[in-house]
Amino acid sequence: MPTSAHVLKTSETSATPRQKHYLTRGTGAYRRASLALFLSGFSTFSLLYCVQPLLPIFSQQFSVSPAESSLSLSLSTGFLAVAIVCAAAVSEGLGRRSLMSISLVGAALLTIATAFAPSWHLLLVIRALQGLVLGGVPAVAMAYLAEEIDPRGLGATMGLYVAGTAFGGMSGRVLTGIFAEYLSWRPALFLIGAVGLAAAIGFIALLPPSRNFIRRPGFDPHFHAKAWLGHLKSPALPFLFAIAFLAMGSFVTIYNYAGFRLVAPPYGLNQTELGLIFTVYLFGIGASSIGGLLGDRIGHFSVLLFGLALTAAGSALTLFASLPVIILGIIVLTTGFFMSHSIASGLVGRLAHGTKGHASSLYMLAYYVGSSLMGSAGGWFFAVEGWTAVVIFTLAMLALAFVSACLAKHLARRTA
């Protein structure tokens, strides 16, 4: 097993399109890559979303509104969205694996630094920097999978990566809530950062070197601009980017403000109880893997449409006053969202012609801009009209996402 120093210094092997050497299911390299990418998804999302159960605490401790407290998450996702575009370009010269390794370690250290932030504004600055650093992971991870994994098993592997993001999102939220209840929020963030650092070290030790990546030394703005513009001119890809924006925006909106609703009367949940609700992410883990497998077998667009419909149904269920029904709604919403995301992200890799890293970066740009903008906008709806307005807002976004999926399906078939 290579050491972290060896991994960071090893150069990715260049290869021509006629010399593809894919990682195939059943091999040791395939298993190591799958586990490494699972760890990258886990670390990224646990570090990114660990503040979400803390939003009510931030609102009280720093005397800010619910919408303002959501900036601790929205700034991270917003800066991450911008960084993703740059990361795709940087990875063309630096290499996929090296950039992901640096990003994971840096983000973990910044999370530890957040625990020592003396003021609200400094906390926001650190969280924004963390978003910039984390940009080196999501789009590059998807590009690595699209380049290195046998296309016949790409759906299942992408599903496993998304399952890692689901597990990380759950762990970050649940553990932070429990730690905050018994230790306060600062030790909670310190411990989450330490877990993320351990996952980053595991990723560095496990991930095989790229075999199909062609390094492009230097930085050519014209090349990158042409690559991004080419994907935006593709018939179907822009609609997949729209799905990322809308589906993620609706998902984060529900998760951002459900906590404010559930800690208030008549529910009055404490931080541990609120954190435990996020164990529903386990359903997202299963949905990601199952969705990828079903997509390989019965059709990716069919599973995508079903997942979006399921997300909308879950959002609607949260309108009920019963706590068990609200939790059921969050379960259904989580299942549908992760099924949709694993399929849509896999379709980007399949439909993109060349420069798959650039296509993935545009998908993730839309994904995190949706999280940042719509996640904060949901706070305005919550403050003005309450939970019903939040749900109507998310259902409108999901309806547009469903229409986008139908159009993408039609255009992909027409241009096949």
N, C-alpha and C positions, 0 to 999 in steps of 0.2 A: 504494500500500500504506500503511495507516495506521500511525502511530507508536504505541509502547506507551502514551504519555500520552494520545493521542487515544482509544485503545481503552478505557482505564480510565475515561475521563470520559464516553464515549458512553453514553447511556441506552438500555436495551433498549426496543424499540417495543412498546407495548401493542397487543393485538389481541383482538377478540371471537371466539368460537368460529365465527362465520360468515365470518370474514375470514382464514382460514388461507392463508399464503403459504409453501409448503414449498420446501425446497431439493431440486431434482430432479437425478437423475444426468445427467452430461454438461455441466452448467453450471460456470462458473468458481467461483461461490460454493460449490457442492457440493464441488468438489475442494479448495478452501481449507479448508473446514470439516473434511473428512475428514483432511487432513494435520495440521491443528491438533489434532484430537482424538487422532490417532495420537501426536503429540508429547506430549500431556498424559498419555496412558497410558504412554508410554516413560519420561517423567520421573518420574511417580509411583512406578512399580514399580522402576525402577533405584535410586531413592533409598531406597525402603522396604526392599528385599531385598538391598542391597549388603553388609549385615553377615552374611548367611547363610554364605558360605564362610569367614568369619572366626571362626565359633563355636569351632572347636578352638583357634585362636590365643588368643581371649579366655579360654578355659578354662585354658590354660597360663599366660598372662601375668598374669592377675588371680587365679589360684588358686581358680577356681569350678568347680562341677560342670557336666556337659553341660546338665542342665535349667536351671541358673542362667544359663549363658551364653546360652541361648535367650531369656532375658528381654530381651536387646538387640533382638530382633525381636518377641517377644510383647507387650512393653509398647507398642511403636509401633503394632502392629495392634490392640491392645486399646483404646488411647486414640483411634485412628483410628475404631474402630467407634462409640464414643460421639460423637465429633465429627461423624460423618456425619449423625446424626439432627439435631443442632443446625444443621449446614450447610444441610440442606434447608430448614429454617425461615428461616435468615438469607438464603438465596438468593432467597426470595420477595420480599424487600424490596430487597436490594442488587443482585440480578441474577445470572444464571448466570455470565456471562463475567467480570464483575469479581471475583467470589469465587474462581473457578478461577485467575485470573491472580495474585491476591494469595497464594493458597495455594501455587502452584508456586514462586514466587520465594522465599517464606518457608522452604519445605522445603529448597530448595537451599542457602540460607544456613545453615540449621541443620546440614545434613550437613557443610558446611565447618567449622562450629564443633565437631562431633564429633571431628574429626581432632586437635583441641587439648585434648580432655578429659583432665585429669591423673589422674583416678581412675575406678574402675569405677562407683561410684554416680553421679557427675556425668555419665558417659557415658549411664547409664540415664535420667537426668533429661532430657538433651537428646533422646534417642531418643523418650521419651514426649511431649515437646513437639512433636517432628516429626510424630508420629502425629496430634496435635491439629490441627496446621496442615494436614496432607494431607487431613483430612476434608472440606475444601472442594472436592475434585476428583471422586472416583469417582461418588458418587450424583448430583451436579450434572451431570457429563458425560453420564451416561445419560439424565437428564431433558432436557438440551439436545437430544440426538439424537432422543428420542421426540417432542419438541415441534416440532423444526425440519426433520426429514428426512421426505420423502414416505414414507408407510407401506409402499408397495409395494417400497421399497428399504431399509427399516429394518434387515432382517436382515443384509444385506451390509455396511451401514455400521457396525452394532454389532459385526459380526465384525472389521472393520478396526480399530475402537477396541480391542477385546480383543487383536487382533494386536499393537497398540502396547504394551499391557501385557505381553504375552509377550516382545516384543523388549526392553523395558525390564528385565524381570525377568532375562532372559538376560544382557544387557549389564552390568547391575549386578553380577551374580554372577561372570561370566567376567572382566571387566576388574578387578574388585576382587581376585580370586584372583591374577591375573597381576601386577598392581601390588604386591600384598602380598608376593609371592615375591621380587621384585627391588628393591622400595623400602621395604618394611615397611608395616604396616597404616595408619599415620597418613597418609602421602602418598597411599595408595590412596583413602582416604575423601575427602581434599581434592580429588583429581582427579575423582572421581565427582560430588561436589557442583558442581564447575565445569561439567561436562557437563550436569548437570541444570539449571543456571542458563541455559546457552545454549539448551536446549530450551524453557525457560519463556519466554524472549524471543521465540523463533520462534512459540510458541503465541499470545502476545499480538498479534504482528504479523499473523497469518493468520486468526484466527477471526472470521467475519462476526458482526455484531450480531444478537441475537435478534429475530425478526419475529412470533412467535406467543406470546411470553411476556407475561403480564399482571402487572405489578408490584403488590405489596400493601404499601403503606407501613405502617410501624409493626410491632409484634409482637403478634399475637393468639393467646395460648396456647390458647384454646378452639377456634379454627379449626384449629390444627395438631394438637391432640389428637384432634379429630373426624376429621381426615383420616387420621391413622395408625390410629385405631381402625376406621375404615371399611374400610381395606385388610386389617386383621387379620380382619375379619368376612367378607371375600370368600371364597367357597368354595375356590378353587384357589390363590390367592396364598400363603397360609401354607405350603403344601407346597413351593412354589418357594423360599420363604425357608429352609425346612428343608434343601432340596437345597444351597443356598449354604453353610449351616453345615457340613453333613456332607462335601460334596465338597471344599471348601477345607480343612477340618480334616484330611482324609486326605492331601491333596496336600502341605500344609506339613509334616505329620509325617514323610513319607518324605524330603522335601528337607532338613529340619532335621538328621536323624540319620544319613542316608546318608554324610555327610562324616565323622562320627566312625568309622563302620565302615570306610570306605575309606582313611583315613589310618593305620589300625592294621594290624598284620600279619594276614593274609599279603599284603595289597595294598600298603600303605606308600606311598600316593600323596602327592606334594608339593602345595603350594598351587596351582601352575600347572596341574598335571594334574587336580586336583580341580575347579578353576575351569573348565577346558575341557569337563568332563563336562556343564556347564550349557549348552553350545551346543545340547543337545537341545531347548532352548526354541524353536529354529527350527521344529521340528515343531509346536509349539504355535501359532506364528504362522500357519503354513499351515492348521492344523486350525481355528483361529478363523474365518478367512475362508471356508474351504470349508464349515464347519459352518453358518455363516449363510446361504450360498447354497443349500445343500442343504435347510435348513429352509424357506426361501421356496418351494422347488420340490416337495419330497416330504412335508413335514410336520414341524413343529418338535418335537413330542413323540417322534416316531420317532427322530429324530437325537439327541435328549436321552437316550433310553434306551440307544441304541447307544454314545454317548459314556461314560456311566456304566459300562456293561459293559466297555468298553475300559480305563477307568481301573482297574477291579478286576483285570483280566487283567495289566496292567502291574505293579501292586503285588505280585501273586502271583509274577511272574517274578523279582523281586528276592530271593526266597528261595534261589535257586540260588547255588552258591559261585563259579561262573565269572564273572570280571569282565565279559567281553563280554555274557553273558546278563543280568547286573545292569544294564548300560548299556542293553541292549535293553528291559528292563522299565521303566526310567526314561523311555525314549523313548515307549513305548506308554502309560504312565501320563500323561505330559505331553500327548500327543495327545488322549487321551480326556478329560482334565480341561478343556482349553481349548475343546474342541468342546462339552462340556456347559455350561460357563460362558457361552459366547457365546450359546447357545440359551436357557438359563434366564434370563439377564439381558434378552434381547430379549423373551421371553414376559411378563416383568413389565410392560414398557412397553405391550405389546399388550393384556393382560388388565386392567390398571388403568383404572378409570373416573374420570377427573379427577385432579387433584393428583398427577401422575405423579412429580414430584420426591419426594413423601413415600413413594410405593410403592418407588421406587428406593432411597431411604435405608434402608428396612426390609430390603430385599434385601442391601444392602451392610453393614448392621449385622450381620445374620446371617453374612455372608461373613467379616467380620473378627473377630467373636467366635469363630467356628469356628477361624480361623487362630490366634488368641491362646490360647484355652483348650485346644483339642485339640493344637496345636503344642507346648505346654508339657507337657501330660499324656503325650504320646508319649515324653518323656524319662524319665518314671517307668517305663514299660514297658521301655524300652531298658536302663535301669540294673538292673532287677530280673530280666528274663528274656531280654534280648538282642534281636536283630533279628527273630526269629520272632514274638515277642510284638508288636513294632511292626507287622508286616504283618497279623497277626490283628486287631489294633486297627483298622487302616485298612479292612480288608475288612468288618468289622462295620459301620462307618460307611457304606461304600458300598452295602451291602445295604439299609440303612435309606433311603438316598438313592434307590435304585432303586424301592423301594416307594412313596416319596413322589411320585416322578415318575408312576408308574402311577395313583395316586389323583388327582393334579393333572390328568392327561389325562382321566380319567373325569369329574371335576367340571367341568372347562372345557367339555367337550362337552355336559354336561347343562344347563349354565346359558347356553349360547350362544344 
